[in-house]
Amino acid sequence: MTLAKIPATVITGFLGAGKTTLIRHLIATAQGRRLALIINEFGDIGVDGEVLRGCGNPDCDDNDIIELANGCICCTVAEDFLPALTALIDRPDPPDHIVIETSGLALPKPLIAAFNWPAIRTRVTVDGVIAVVDGPAVLAGRFVTDFIAVAAQPPADATLGHDGPIEELFEEQLLCADLVLLNKCDRLDDAGVATVTADLRTRLRPGARVLNARHGAIDAAVLLGLSVAAEDDLAARPSHHDGQADHAHDEFESFHLTLGEFASPDSLVAVLGPVLRQHAVLRLKGFAAIRNRSMRLVVQAVGDRIDHYFDRAWRDDEDRATRLVVIGEAGLDRAAIAAPLGA
């Protein structure tokens, strides 16, 4: 019966860690394996799904991408996730493998537990849980209250507990993982990689491994086919929310901005930089319209680090506008963030 189940890989990780980039690489290295994707986002604009649709890979069919945008997937399992998963496996030609990208603010354990529901338990199994980590962001202390101090403490030190919602969520994702992908190592020197790796290992459950990556470039042959059956191993994946009937994401909020065209990518970065530095913005992502350019600009920011690239031409049926999702801890000053951008 286990051999007949469709494997599903859950990719988790904090905001901006590189989950979507990893999935694009999995698609490119699938070697004929038919993948289906379930994408969940925190925010009102389907950025990740659009990025995957714009990847230009013939093996990435629009019908194989399902977006869940009605809330964080860990809170909408029955309403959104299970119907989406059932629709995939009920197809006349079901996928060979399902890849699930959770929101950067999702708790992975409730999602893993959903695979024990009677309607799907005999048909799908969790092949593995992959946690993607933004190495430079962790080293800068964005996900850990005092990173250097934590890294210097012995693993048994009781003070390693979380100090706030960001660190708690980061720990939840690590504790549920079978494999941790330390991403963006090209932006760290050897000492930085060693420091982050050492800290991660103090936070992982026994048996979990750490792999280093640049631009999410780990082949599907490495990440798919772990055969872990994580739904049978929930007790070994501790959570701060074990025993709680529900949990909330009131600590975080998001909003989106619709703006006009910008003169150039540099002019957009020049405006965004001070805004991100002055406000508690954890993540910004979206698409920008650049004057006299036929291509759409993808914009991604973690903290005050901004990345951008042109991904595809604007379609005739699209409104050439800049649309950005802003995510941060509750209490963002929306007006102060929007004003410098001309919103």
ZAVEX-256223 format. One record per residue: residue in one letter; x, y, z of N, C-alpha, C, O in turn. Coordinates in steps of 0.02 Angstrom, whole numbers, padded with zeros to 5 digits, always signed. Example, Ala and Ser with C-alpha at 12.3 -4.5 7.8 and 13.67 -1.06 7.14 Angstrom:
<recs>
A+00660-00284+00390+00615-00225+00390+00660-00165+00390+00712-00166+00423
S+00642-00112+00354+00684-00053+00357+00645+00002+00394+00670+00057+00402
</recs>
This chain:
<recs>
M+00042-00060+00000+00000+00000+00000+00043+00063+00000+00027+00112-00033
T+00099+00061+00038+00143+00119+00039+00171+00134-00030+00177+00192-00049
L+00188+00081-00068+00216+00091-00134+00166+00123-00182+00186+00154-00231
A+00101+00114-00168+00051+00141-00213+00034+00214-00199-00001+00246-00237
K+00060+00240-00144+00044+00309-00126+00083+00359-00168+00139+00346-00188
I+00051+00416-00181+00086+00471-00216+00127+00509-00164+00100+00531-00113
P+00191+00518-00176+00233+00555-00127+00222+00631-00133+00213+00658-00188
A+00224+00663-00076+00217+00736-00073+00274+00765-00032+00288+00741+00024
T+00307+00815-00058+00361+00849-00022+00337+00916+00002+00311+00956-00037
V+00344+00930+00066+00324+00995+00096+00386+01038+00101+00435+01019+00133
I+00384+01096+00070+00439+01144+00074+00418+01203+00117+00372+01241+00099
T+00451+01209+00173+00436+01262+00220+00496+01308+00227+00549+01293+00198
G+00490+01361+00264+00545+01408+00272+00519+01478+00281+00465+01494+00256
F+00557+01519+00315+00533+01587+00331+00530+01630+00268+00556+01611+00216
L+00498+01687+00275+00488+01733+00220+00553+01749+00184+00603+01769+00214
G+00553+01740+00118+00610+01760+00077+00669+01713+00079+00723+01731+00057
A+00660+01652+00105+00716+01606+00111+00737+01578+00044+00794+01556+00036
G+00692+01578-00005+00709+01552-00072+00670+01490-00091+00694+01450-00131
K+00610+01480-00062+00570+01420-00076+00549+01416-00149+00554+01364-00180
T+00526+01472-00176+00503+01472-00246+00561+01460-00293+00553+01425-00343
T+00618+01489-00280+00678+01477-00321+00697+01404-00320+00716+01376-00371
L+00693+01373-00262+00708+01302-00256+00659+01261-00299+00680+01214-00333
I+00595+01278-00296+00546+01240-00335+00559+01247-00410+00552+01198-00447
R+00579+01306-00431+00596+01314-00502+00653+01267-00521+00653+01239-00576
H+00701+01258-00477+00756+01213-00491+00733+01141-00491+00757+01100-00530
L+00687+01124-00446+00660+01056-00446+00625+01040-00511+00633+00985-00538
I+00587+01088-00537+00553+01078-00601+00603+01066-00657+00594+01022-00699
A+00657+01105-00655+00707+01100-00709+00746+01035-00706+00774+01014-00756
T+00748+01002-00647+00789+00941-00640+00747+00879-00626+00772+00829-00602
A+00682+00884-00641+00636+00828-00626+00647+00768-00670+00626+00713-00652
Q+00680+00776-00727+00697+00721-00772+00637+00677-00790+00638+00616-00782
G+00585+00711-00813+00525+00675-00837+00474+00659-00784+00419+00637-00800
R+00491+00669-00721+00442+00657-00667+00389+00712-00670+00406+00771-00670
R+00326+00693-00671+00271+00741-00675+00256+00770-00606+00231+00735-00562
L+00273+00834-00597+00263+00867-00533+00199+00909-00535+00182+00939-00586
A+00164+00910-00479+00109+00957-00469+00127+01000-00408+00158+00976-00361
L+00107+01063-00409+00127+01111-00358+00066+01139-00323+00016+01157-00355
I+00069+01142-00257+00019+01178-00217+00056+01235-00182+00102+01223-00143
I+00036+01296-00198+00071+01356-00174+00026+01394-00127-00031+01409-00144
N+00051+01410-00068+00014+01448-00018+00052+01512-00002+00113+01510+00009
E+00017+01568+00000+00051+01632+00013+00017+01670+00069-00043+01662+00082
F+00055+01712+00102+00030+01759+00151+00028+01827+00117+00080+01858+00108
G-00031+01850+00100-00037+01912+00062-00090+01906+00009-00117+01851-00002
D-00106+01961-00024-00163+01963-00070-00145+01954-00143-00190+01947-00184
I-00082+01953-00160-00061+01947-00230-00022+01882-00239+00025+01869-00202
G-00042+01842-00288-00011+01777-00298+00057+01782-00332+00064+01764-00390
V+00107+01807-00296+00173+01819-00326+00208+01753-00342+00233+01745-00397
D+00209+01707-00295+00248+01645-00305+00220+01604-00363+00259+01579-00404
G+00154+01597-00366+00125+01561-00422+00139+01593-00488+00152+01559-00538
E+00137+01659-00490+00152+01695-00552+00225+01687-00572+00240+01680-00632
V+00270+01687-00524+00341+01677-00539+00352+01608-00570+00390+01601-00617
L+00318+01557-00542+00326+01490-00569+00296+01484-00638+00323+01449-00681
R+00240+01517-00650+00210+01515-00716+00253+01550-00768+00250+01535-00827
G+00292+01598-00745+00335+01636-00790+00404+01606-00799+00447+01638-00828
C+00414+01544-00774+00482+01516-00776+00502+01493-00845+00561+01482-00858
G+00454+01485-00891+00470+01466-00959+00488+01393-00968+00511+01374-01021
N+00476+01351-00917+00493+01281-00922+00432+01243-00949+00378+01248-00921
P+00440+01206-01004+00383+01170-01034+00354+01117-00988+00296+01096-00998
D+00392+01094-00938+00366+01044-00892+00326+01075-00835+00301+01039-00791
C+00319+01141-00835+00282+01176-00783+00216+01200-00813+00210+01258-00834
D+00166+01157-00814+00102+01172-00844+00058+01211-00794+00058+01196-00735
D+00023+01261-00820-00019+01302-00775-00070+01259-00737-00087+01275-00680
N-00094+01206-00768-00144+01163-00735-00115+01123-00678-00152+01095-00637
D-00049+01120-00674-00016+01084-00620+00003+01128-00562+00038+01106-00516
I-00018+01191-00563-00004+01239-00509-00069+01260-00477-00112+01289-00511
I-00077+01246-00414-00137+01265-00377-00117+01314-00323-00073+01300-00282
E-00148+01373-00323-00133+01424-00272-00188+01425-00219-00247+01424-00234
L-00166+01428-00157-00212+01435-00100-00199+01502-00068-00149+01512-00034
A-00243+01549-00080-00232+01618-00058-00283+01641-00007-00290+01701+00004
N-00319+01595+00025-00371+01614+00072-00348+01615+00144-00388+01618+00190
G-00283+01612+00154-00257+01613+00221-00198+01566+00227-00182+01530+00179
C-00166+01566+00285-00108+01524+00295-00129+01451+00293-00179+01433+00325
I-00093+01409+00258-00114+01341+00244-00124+01301+00308-00165+01255+00310
C-00087+01317+00361-00093+01279+00423-00159+01294+00458-00181+01256+00502
C-00192+01349+00439-00256+01367+00470-00316+01349+00426-00373+01352+00449
T-00304+01330+00363-00358+01317+00316-00351+01248+00285-00367+01238+00227
V-00329+01200+00326-00317+01133+00299-00381+01103+00272-00383+01080+00215
A-00434+01103+00312-00497+01071+00290-00531+01109+00234-00558+01079+00188
E-00529+01176+00238-00565+01217+00189-00530+01221+00121-00564+01222+00070
D-00464+01224+00121-00428+01237+00059-00381+01180+00039-00383+01157-00018
F-00338+01159+00085-00286+01112+00065-00313+01043+00046-00296+01018-00007
L-00354+01014+00088-00378+00946+00073-00418+00943+00008-00407+00896-00031
P-00463+00990-00007-00497+00988-00072-00448+00995-00131-00456+00962-00182
A-00397+01038-00123-00348+01047-00177-00308+00983-00188-00297+00962-00245
L-00287+00952-00133-00248+00890-00139-00290+00834-00169-00267+00796-00211
T-00353+00830-00148-00398+00778-00174-00409+00787-00248-00411+00738-00286
A-00417+00850-00270-00427+00863-00341-00367+00839-00383-00376+00815-00439
L-00307+00846-00356-00248+00824-00392-00245+00748-00397-00232+00721-00451
I-00257+00713-00343-00249+00640-00344-00308+00606-00377-00304+00547-00394
D-00364+00642-00386-00422+00614-00420-00419+00621-00495-00463+00597-00531
R-00368+00654-00521-00362+00662-00593-00355+00594-00628-00330+00547-00598
P-00377+00590-00691-00365+00529-00728-00291+00513-00735-00271+00455-00736
D-00250+00566-00739-00177+00558-00742-00145+00595-00683-00117+00648-00693
P-00149+00568-00623-00122+00602-00564-00047+00613-00571-00014+00576-00608
P-00020+00662-00536+00052+00677-00540+00093+00621-00509+00069+00582-00468
D+00156+00619-00530+00203+00572-00499+00225+00594-00430+00240+00553-00387
H+00226+00660-00419+00251+00688-00356+00217+00756-00347+00209+00793-00394
I+00198+00771-00285+00167+00835-00268+00215+00875-00225+00242+00849-00176
V+00226+00938-00244+00269+00983-00205+00226+01037-00175+00189+01071-00211
I+00230+01046-00110+00188+01095-00075+00232+01149-00045+00275+01135-00003
E+00223+01210-00068+00260+01267-00040+00215+01303+00010+00164+01332-00010
T+00232+01300+00073+00192+01333+00124+00208+01408+00125+00259+01430+00100
S+00163+01446+00154+00178+01516+00168+00237+01521+00214+00250+01476+00255
G+00274+01575+00209+00331+01586+00253+00312+01594+00326+00355+01593+00370
L+00247+01601+00339+00223+01609+00408+00183+01548+00431+00149+01551+00482
A+00188+01492+00395+00148+01434+00411+00183+01388+00461+00245+01382+00460
L+00144+01357+00504+00169+01304+00547+00163+01239+00508+00109+01222+00485
P+00217+01202+00499+00214+01143+00456+00177+01083+00488+00148+01043+00451
K+00179+01077+00553+00153+01015+00584+00078+01004+00571+00058+00948+00557
P+00034+01055+00576-00036+01043+00561-00047+01019+00490-00093+00979+00477
L-00006+01042+00444-00012+01019+00375+00008+00945+00370-00026+00906+00336
I+00063+00926+00403+00084+00856+00401+00030+00812+00431+00016+00757+00406
A+00000+00834+00485-00052+00795+00519-00112+00782+00473-00145+00731+00480
A-00125+00828+00427-00183+00822+00382-00177+00761+00337-00227+00736+00312
F-00116+00736+00327-00107+00678+00284-00131+00613+00317-00130+00560+00286
N-00153+00618+00380-00183+00561+00414-00258+00560+00407-00291+00514+00432
W-00286+00609+00372-00358+00609+00361-00377+00546+00321-00342+00529+00273
P-00431+00512+00340-00449+00448+00307-00455+00454+00231-00439+00406+00196
A-00479+00510+00206-00492+00516+00134-00428+00515+00092-00430+00500+00033
I-00371+00532+00124-00310+00535+00084-00254+00491+00112-00203+00481+00078
R-00262+00465+00172-00207+00429+00205-00182+00370+00163-00122+00357+00162
T-00227+00334+00130-00207+00276+00092-00183+00293+00022-00165+00248-00017
R-00185+00358+00005-00170+00378-00064-00109+00423-00072-00079+00426-00125
V-00092+00459-00019-00036+00507-00022+00006+00500+00041-00021+00485+00095
T+00071+00510+00035+00115+00509+00094+00163+00567+00090+00181+00590+00036
V+00185+00592+00148+00233+00647+00151+00302+00617+00141+00331+00587+00187
D+00329+00626+00082+00395+00599+00064+00451+00631+00106+00501+00598+00121
G+00442+00694+00125+00491+00729+00166+00472+00801+00177+00433+00829+00138
V+00499+00830+00229+00488+00901+00244+00555+00937+00237+00603+00921+00272
I+00557+00986+00192+00618+01024+00178+00609+01094+00206+00562+01129+00187
A+00654+01116+00249+00653+01185+00275+00708+01224+00241+00767+01205+00245
V+00690+01278+00208+00738+01321+00173+00755+01379+00220+00711+01413+00246
V+00820+01392+00229+00843+01443+00275+00884+01495+00236+00928+01478+00197
D+00869+01558+00248+00907+01614+00219+00969+01625+00262+00965+01657+00315
G+01026+01599+00240+01087+01603+00280+01107+01673+00300+01117+01685+00360
P+01113+01721+00253+01132+01789+00273+01084+01822+00321+01104+01859+00366
A+01018+01808+00313+00969+01839+00358+00977+01811+00428+00972+01849+00477
V+00988+01746+00434+00997+01717+00501+01061+01744+00534+01061+01761+00593
L+01114+01748+00495+01177+01774+00523+01169+01846+00546+01202+01867+00594
A+01127+01884+00512+01115+01954+00531+01068+01960+00591+01055+02015+00614
G+01041+01903+00615+00998+01905+00674+00926+01920+00660+00889+01937+00706
R+00903+01912+00597+00834+01930+00582+00785+01879+00609+00728+01897+00626
F+00805+01815+00615+00758+01765+00639+00775+01740+00709+00738+01701+00738
V+00831+01764+00735+00853+01743+00802+00868+01807+00841+00902+01851+00816
T+00842+01811+00902+00847+01873+00940+00919+01896+00948+00934+01955+00936
D+00963+01852+00967+01034+01869+00975+01074+01812+00947+01095+01767+00983
F+01086+01813+00882+01113+01754+00848+01182+01734+00874+01192+01675+00891
I+01228+01781+00879+01296+01764+00900+01296+01734+00970+01332+01686+00984
A+01255+01763+01015+01252+01737+01083+01223+01667+01083+01247+01624+01120
V+01171+01655+01043+01140+01588+01040+01189+01537+01013+01195+01482+01040
A+01226+01555+00960+01273+01508+00929+01328+01488+00977+01356+01434+00971
A+01345+01532+01024+01399+01519+01071+01377+01475+01130+01420+01451+01168
Q+01312+01464+01138+01287+01426+01195+01287+01352+01179+01279+01332+01121
P+01296+01310+01230+01292+01237+01220+01220+01217+01202+01173+01250+01222
P+01212+01162+01165+01145+01142+01143+01096+01130+01200+01036+01140+01190
A+01119+01110+01258+01074+01095+01313+01053+01157+01353+01014+01152+01400
D+01079+01215+01334+01065+01276+01371+00991+01293+01367+00963+01299+01312
A+00959+01301+01425+00887+01314+01426+00869+01381+01397+00811+01392+01379
T+00916+01427+01392+00901+01494+01366+00895+01495+01290+00885+01548+01260
L+00901+01436+01258+00894+01434+01185+00822+01441+01164+00809+01444+01103
G+00775+01444+01209+00704+01451+01191+00691+01515+01154+00731+01562+01155
H+00633+01517+01121+00617+01574+01079+00598+01635+01121+00576+01628+01178
D+00608+01694+01092+00592+01756+01128+00535+01795+01095+00515+01847+01122
G+00508+01773+01040+00455+01809+01007+00426+01768+00951+00450+01713+00937
P+00375+01795+00917+00340+01756+00865+00385+01736+00807+00375+01683+00778
I+00433+01779+00788+00476+01763+00731+00520+01704+00748+00525+01656+00709
E+00554+01706+00805+00598+01651+00823+00560+01587+00836+00583+01533+00819
E+00501+01593+00866+00460+01534+00878+00442+01500+00812+00447+01439+00806
L+00420+01540+00764+00402+01512+00699+00462+01480+00664+00456+01426+00634
F+00519+01513+00668+00581+01486+00639+00596+01418+00670+00614+01371+00634
E+00590+01412+00736+00603+01349+00770+00552+01295+00749+00571+01237+00740
E+00489+01315+00742+00437+01267+00722+00455+01235+00655+00449+01174+00646
Q+00477+01276+00608+00493+01250+00542+00555+01205+00544+00556+01154+00509
L+00604+01222+00584+00664+01180+00589+00649+01113+00623+00673+01061+00602
L+00608+01115+00676+00595+01055+00714+00552+01004+00676+00551+00946+00694
C+00518+01027+00624+00477+00981+00585+00515+00953+00524+00490+00908+00490
A+00574+00979+00511+00609+00964+00448+00647+00897+00451+00674+00878+00503
D+00648+00864+00394+00691+00806+00384+00758+00828+00355+00809+00796+00366
L+00757+00883+00318+00817+00908+00286+00812+00984+00285+00761+01012+00266
V+00866+01017+00305+00869+01090+00305+00916+01113+00250+00973+01091+00246
L+00891+01157+00208+00931+01184+00153+00955+01253+00173+00917+01301+00175
L+01020+01259+00188+01050+01324+00205+01064+01360+00139+01113+01346+00105
N+01020+01406+00122+01021+01438+00056+01061+01503+00057+01076+01532+00109
K+01078+01526-00003+01113+01589-00014+01184+01588+00016+01209+01639+00041
C+01215+01529+00014+01283+01523+00041+01333+01564+00001+01388+01578+00024
D+01314+01583-00060+01359+01624-00101+01366+01694-00071+01411+01731-00090
R+01322+01712-00024+01325+01777+00009+01358+01774+00078+01356+01822+00116
L+01387+01716+00094+01421+01707+00157+01492+01684+00145+01505+01648+00096
D+01538+01703+00188+01605+01674+00184+01605+01608+00222+01554+01589+00251
D+01661+01573+00222+01664+01507+00254+01648+01511+00328+01615+01466+00355
A+01671+01564+00361+01658+01570+00432+01584+01580+00445+01557+01554+00494
G+01551+01620+00402+01479+01631+00409+01439+01567+00400+01393+01554+00438
V+01457+01528+00349+01423+01465+00338+01431+01419+00398+01384+01387+00420
A+01492+01416+00425+01506+01373+00483+01466+01395+00544+01440+01354+00581
T+01461+01461+00555+01425+01487+00613+01351+01471+00609+01321+01447+00657
V+01320+01484+00550+01249+01470+00542+01235+01395+00547+01187+01374+00579
T+01277+01356+00515+01268+01283+00517+01271+01256+00588+01230+01214+00607
A+01319+01281+00626+01325+01258+00696+01263+01275+00736+01240+01234+00776
D+01236+01335+00726+01176+01354+00763+01116+01311+00741+01077+01289+00782
L+01109+01301+00676+01053+01261+00652+01053+01191+00683+01001+01165+00702
R+01112+01162+00688+01116+01094+00714+01095+01089+00787+01074+01036+00809
T+01101+01144+00825+01078+01143+00894+01002+01145+00897+00973+01129+00949
R+00969+01164+00842+00897+01173+00842+00860+01116+00808+00799+01112+00813
L+00895+01071+00774+00863+01018+00736+00849+00958+00780+00882+00946+00831
R+00799+00919+00760+00786+00856+00793+00836+00804+00768+00866+00813+00715
P+00845+00750+00806+00894+00699+00786+00880+00671+00716+00822+00658+00698
G+00932+00663+00677+00925+00634+00611+00917+00684+00555+00928+00666+00497
A+00898+00745+00570+00890+00796+00518+00958+00818+00494+01006+00824+00532
R+00963+00832+00428+01027+00850+00399+01025+00922+00373+00972+00950+00361
V+01084+00951+00364+01091+01018+00336+01130+01013+00271+01184+00984+00269
L+01103+01042+00218+01137+01046+00154+01148+01120+00136+01104+01162+00149
N+01205+01135+00107+01218+01203+00085+01196+01212+00012+01201+01165-00027
A+01172+01272-00005+01148+01284-00073+01159+01356-00093+01162+01401-00050
R+01165+01367-00157+01167+01433-00186+01108+01439-00234+01101+01397-00279
H+01067+01490-00226+01010+01501-00270+00963+01441-00271+00932+01428-00322
G+00958+01404-00216+00913+01347-00213+00930+01291-00261+00887+01251-00279
A+00992+01288-00283+01012+01240-00336+01030+01172-00306+01088+01153-00304
I+00979+01136-00284+00986+01066-00263+00940+01025-00307+00880+01040-00311
D+00966+00975-00341+00927+00937-00390+00870+00897-00358+00873+00879-00299
A+00820+00885-00399+00763+00845-00377+00784+00775-00354+00753+00747-00309
A+00836+00747-00384+00860+00681-00365+00882+00678-00292+00882+00625-00261
V+00902+00736-00264+00924+00739-00194+00866+00750-00147+00863+00720-00093
L+00819+00793-00166+00766+00814-00120+00702+00772-00125+00665+00767-00076
L+00690+00743-00182+00629+00704-00191+00646+00630-00187+00697+00608-00214
G+00604+00592-00153+00617+00520-00145+00648+00503-00078+00683+00453-00073
L+00637+00545-00027+00664+00530+00039+00626+00473+00074+00655+00438+00116
S+00562+00463+00056+00521+00408+00082+00518+00407+00158+00524+00355+00189
V+00508+00466+00187+00508+00472+00260+00441+00453+00291+00439+00428+00348
A+00385+00464+00255+00318+00453+00283+00309+00494+00347+00295+00466+00400
A+00318+00559+00341+00319+00603+00400+00253+00602+00439+00253+00616+00499
E+00198+00586+00405+00134+00585+00441+00132+00530+00494+00091+00532+00540
D+00176+00480+00488+00180+00427+00538+00230+00443+00594+00241+00402+00638
D+00259+00501+00591+00315+00518+00635+00303+00585+00672+00350+00620+00689
L+00240+00602+00683+00223+00667+00711+00250+00677+00781+00270+00732+00799
A+00252+00625+00821+00274+00631+00890+00347+00652+00895+00368+00681+00944
A+00386+00637+00842+00457+00654+00842+00469+00724+00814+00527+00744+00805
R+00416+00761+00800+00421+00828+00772+00388+00877+00821+00330+00896+00811
P+00423+00897+00874+00393+00938+00927+00372+01007+00902+00402+01035+00856
S+00320+01033+00934+00294+01099+00916+00275+01137+00979+00252+01107+01028
H+00284+01202+00978+00262+01244+01034+00186+01243+01040+00159+01262+01092
H+00151+01222+00987+00078+01224+00986+00047+01155+00997-00013+01147+00989
D+00086+01105+01016+00058+01039+01030+00006+01045+01085+00018+01076+01137
G-00052+01013+01073-00105+01014+01123-00151+01073+01118-00202+01076+01153
Q-00135+01122+01076-00179+01180+01067-00229+01166+01012-00212+01137+00961
A-00291+01186+01023-00343+01175+00974-00335+01220+00914-00356+01203+00859
D-00306+01278+00924-00300+01326+00870-00241+01372+00884-00214+01373+00939
H-00221+01409+00833-00169+01459+00842-00184+01516+00794-00223+01508+00747
A-00155+01572+00807-00170+01631+00767-00106+01661+00739-00051+01647+00762
H-00115+01702+00688-00059+01738+00658-00066+01813+00669-00046+01854+00627
D-00095+01830+00726-00107+01901+00740-00042+01940+00748-00042+02002+00744
E+00015+01905+00758+00079+01939+00766+00103+01969+00700+00148+02011+00700
F+00074+01947+00644+00096+01969+00578+00038+01998+00538-00020+01981+00550
E+00055+02040+00491+00004+02068+00447+00035+02082+00379+00096+02086+00371
S-00008+02089+00329+00015+02105+00262-00034+02153+00229-00093+02155+00247
F-00009+02189+00181-00052+02231+00139-00018+02239+00072+00042+02226+00065
H-00057+02260+00022-00026+02267-00044-00034+02338-00070-00081+02374-00051
L+00012+02357-00112+00015+02424-00142+00010+02417-00217+00043+02374-00247
T-00030+02460-00248-00032+02464-00321-00004+02532-00341-00031+02584-00322
L+00049+02532-00379+00086+02592-00397+00091+02598-00473+00072+02552-00509
G+00117+02653-00496+00127+02664-00567+00194+02637-00591+00225+02595-00557
E+00217+02660-00648+00281+02639-00675+00339+02677-00641+00331+02733-00617
F+00397+02644-00641+00458+02676-00616+00505+02686-00675+00503+02650-00725
A+00549+02735-00668+00594+02753-00722+00644+02697-00737+00663+02687-00795
S+00665+02661-00685+00715+02608-00693+00713+02564-00631+00685+02584-00580
P+00743+02505-00634+00749+02464-00573+00787+02500-00518+00769+02495-00459
D+00839+02537-00537+00878+02573-00486+00836+02626-00451+00844+02637-00390
S+00792+02659-00487+00750+02711-00456+00702+02679-00406+00686+02708-00355
L+00677+02619-00423+00633+02584-00376+00671+02564-00313+00647+02575-00258
V+00731+02537-00321+00772+02517-00264+00788+02577-00220+00789+02573-00159
A+00802+02634-00252+00820+02695-00215+00763+02718-00170+00775+02744-00116
V+00702+02707-00193+00644+02726-00152+00629+02674-00099+00613+02691-00042
L+00635+02610-00118+00617+02557-00071+00667+02552-00013+00647+02539+00044
G+00731+02561-00026+00782+02551+00024+00768+02587+00090+00766+02555+00142
P+00759+02653+00089+00746+02689+00151+00682+02666+00186+00679+02664+00247
V+00631+02649+00147+00568+02627+00176+00578+02562+00215+00553+02555+00271
L+00614+02515+00185+00626+02451+00218+00669+02459+00280+00659+02423+00330
R+00716+02505+00278+00760+02515+00336+00724+02549+00394+00740+02537+00452
Q+00677+02593+00379+00645+02634+00430+00585+02600+00463+00561+02622+00515
H+00560+02547+00432+00499+02514+00458+00512+02440+00468+00558+02412+00439
A+00471+02409+00509+00481+02339+00527+00453+02293+00473+00410+02251+00487
V+00478+02301+00412+00456+02259+00356+00499+02197+00354+00560+02201+00348
L+00467+02139+00360+00504+02076+00357+00515+02054+00286+00568+02026+00270
R+00466+02067+00243+00468+02039+00175+00428+02084+00129+00374+02109+00146
L+00454+02095+00069+00419+02130+00017+00429+02092-00048+00485+02071-00063
K+00376+02083-00086+00382+02047-00149+00326+02069-00196+00274+02093-00175
G+00338+02061-00260+00288+02080-00309+00319+02092-00377+00372+02066-00393
F+00283+02131-00418+00303+02144-00487+00301+02219-00499+00258+02255-00473
A+00349+02244-00538+00353+02316-00552+00352+02328-00627+00378+02288-00666
A+00321+02383-00645+00321+02406-00715+00375+02459-00722+00377+02508-00685
I+00419+02448-00771+00474+02494-00783+00462+02530-00850+00449+02498-00901
R+00467+02595-00849+00453+02636-00907+00497+02616-00967+00557+02607-00960
N+00465+02609-01024+00499+02593-01087+00529+02523-01088+00573+02509-01129
R+00507+02480-01043+00530+02411-01043+00469+02365-01052+00418+02374-01019
S+00474+02318-01097+00418+02273-01111+00415+02215-01062+00366+02177-01060
M+00467+02207-01021+00471+02151-00974+00446+02171-00905+00453+02228-00884
R+00418+02122-00870+00395+02131-00801+00454+02119-00754+00493+02072-00763
L+00461+02163-00704+00515+02158-00655+00490+02123-00592+00444+02147-00560
V+00521+02067-00574+00506+02034-00510+00548+02067-00456+00608+02077-00464
V+00515+02086-00401+00549+02120-00346+00542+02077-00283+00487+02057-00265
Q+00597+02062-00250+00598+02023-00189+00643+02058-00138+00699+02078-00155
A+00619+02065-00077+00660+02096-00025+00651+02058+00041+00596+02039+00059
V+00707+02048+00075+00707+02020+00143+00745+02071+00185+00803+02086+00173
G+00710+02098+00236+00741+02153+00273+00752+02210+00225+00707+02229+00188
D+00813+02238+00223+00827+02293+00178+00868+02270+00117+00893+02311+00079
R+00874+02204+00107+00908+02178+00048+00858+02167-00008+00808+02132+00001
I+00870+02198-00065+00822+02197-00120+00853+02162-00181+00908+02179-00202
D+00817+02114-00208+00837+02080-00269+00784+02092-00322+00725+02100-00306
H+00805+02093-00385+00756+02103-00439+00783+02073-00503+00843+02069-00513
Y+00736+02053-00547+00756+02028-00613+00694+02031-00658+00638+02027-00635
F+00706+02037-00723+00651+02035-00772+00636+01961-00787+00681+01922-00803
D+00571+01943-00782+00555+01872-00793+00519+01858-00858+00531+01805-00889
R+00476+01902-00881+00440+01890-00944+00409+01955-00968+00406+02005-00932
A+00385+01953-01031+00352+02011-01059+00282+02020-01029+00249+01971-01011
W+00261+02082-01023+00192+02096-01002+00144+02069-01055+00156+02077-01115
R+00091+02037-01033+00040+02013-01080-00007+02069-01100-00014+02118-01064
D-00039+02062-01157-00084+02114-01182-00143+02124-01136-00171+02179-01133
D-00163+02072-01100-00222+02078-01056-00204+02100-00985-00247+02101-00941
E-00141+02117-00973-00119+02138-00907-00116+02214-00901-00099+02249-00949
D-00132+02238-00843-00125+02309-00828-00052+02322-00807-00028+02293-00758
R-00017+02364-00845+00053+02380-00828+00054+02423-00765+00048+02484-00768
A+00061+02390-00709+00062+02425-00645+00111+02389-00599+00126+02330-00608
T+00135+02425-00549+00178+02396-00498+00134+02373-00440+00097+02413-00411
R+00139+02309-00423+00099+02281-00368+00146+02246-00319+00183+02200-00338
L+00145+02268-00257+00191+02242-00207+00153+02219-00145+00105+02251-00125
V+00175+02164-00116+00149+02140-00052+00199+02158+00002+00259+02144-00005
V+00176+02188+00055+00219+02207+00112+00198+02165+00172+00139+02163+00190
I+00245+02130+00203+00230+02086+00260+00275+02106+00318+00335+02119+00310
G+00246+02108+00377+00285+02126+00436+00249+02107+00500+00194+02078+00498
E+00279+02121+00556+00246+02109+00619+00188+02158+00627+00189+02213+00599
A+00138+02139+00665+00078+02179+00674+00096+02250+00697+00141+02259+00738
G+00060+02298+00670+00072+02368+00688+00110+02407+00636+00133+02463+00650
L+00117+02381+00576+00150+02418+00523+00116+02484+00510+00054+02488+00510
D+00155+02536+00500+00127+02602+00483+00116+02604+00408+00161+02625+00370
R+00058+02583+00386+00046+02576+00315+00051+02642+00278+00079+02645+00223
A+00026+02695+00307+00027+02760+00274+00100+02784+00265+00117+02811+00212
A+00140+02775+00317+00210+02797+00312+00250+02756+00262+00297+02782+00231
I+00232+02693+00254+00266+02651+00205+00245+02669+00134+00286+02670+00088
A+00180+02682+00126+00153+02694+00059+00171+02763+00031+00181+02771-00029
A+00176+02813+00075+00185+02882+00052+00248+02892+00009+00242+02921-00045
P+00307+02870+00030+00367+02881-00012+00364+02846-00079+00399+02865-00126
L+00322+02794-00084+00318+02756-00146+00267+02786-00194+00260+02764-00251
G+00232+02837-00171+00183+02870-00214+00116+02836-00215+00076+02849-00260
A+00102+02794-00166+00037+02759-00164-00016+02804-00132-00073+02784-00126
</recs>
